[in-house]
Structures are given as structure tokens and as C-alpha cells.
């Protein structure tokens, strides 16, 4: 049932400490995060809208996703700095399980 729930309503926080205050570190896992927003930093909003209207997928090796995620207590930024096949088709509301991820300047690197 947790996968069908909104973490903002049912969770009190799963990540250790304040991730946004971490300059450098590693988050051991597994940790489960809920996606609140998805953006592709490698293309402009207009290009992305045009591509989606034509029904085309972004090539995985050319994209660079930035996700806003929550554990129910805090919101964290996640950045896809190398291709992650598991993020294909990621949508708002989906849950991500991460483990042993690097944190730099308060951002989780996927």
C-alpha cells in the first residue's frame, strides 16, 4: 500500500539528516523517494513540449534529468549525471528506490 500512497501524507521521513545541508557524502540505502517533479536539463521547455507533442522519446544518452523528490518530511533534488535505464518513463508520483548514492552540494546524484 505504501507504493500507492502520497508520501507527503503518510510518511514522516526516511532519509537520514538534512540532505540539502550535505556538502559531500553518501546516502546508504535502501531509501524510497517519491517523485514530485521531473525536468530534462538537456533541452529547453519549448523543445521538450514540441518533442512530446510529436510523440517522440528523448534519447537516453542525450538526456539529463533533474528530479524533485520527497521522503515525506524533506524535499531533495536528484540529478541524473549518467544514463540510468531505470528512469526511462519516470513520472510524478512514482517511487524510486536508491542505495549508496552520492550527495554533492545537497543534491543526490543518480
Secondary structure, 3 states (H helix, E strand, C coil): CHHHCCHHHHCCCCCCCCHHHCCEEEECCCEEEEEEEEEECCCCHHHHHHHHHCCCCCCHHHCCEEEEEECCCCEEEEECCCCCHHHCCCCCCCEEEECCEEEECCEEEC
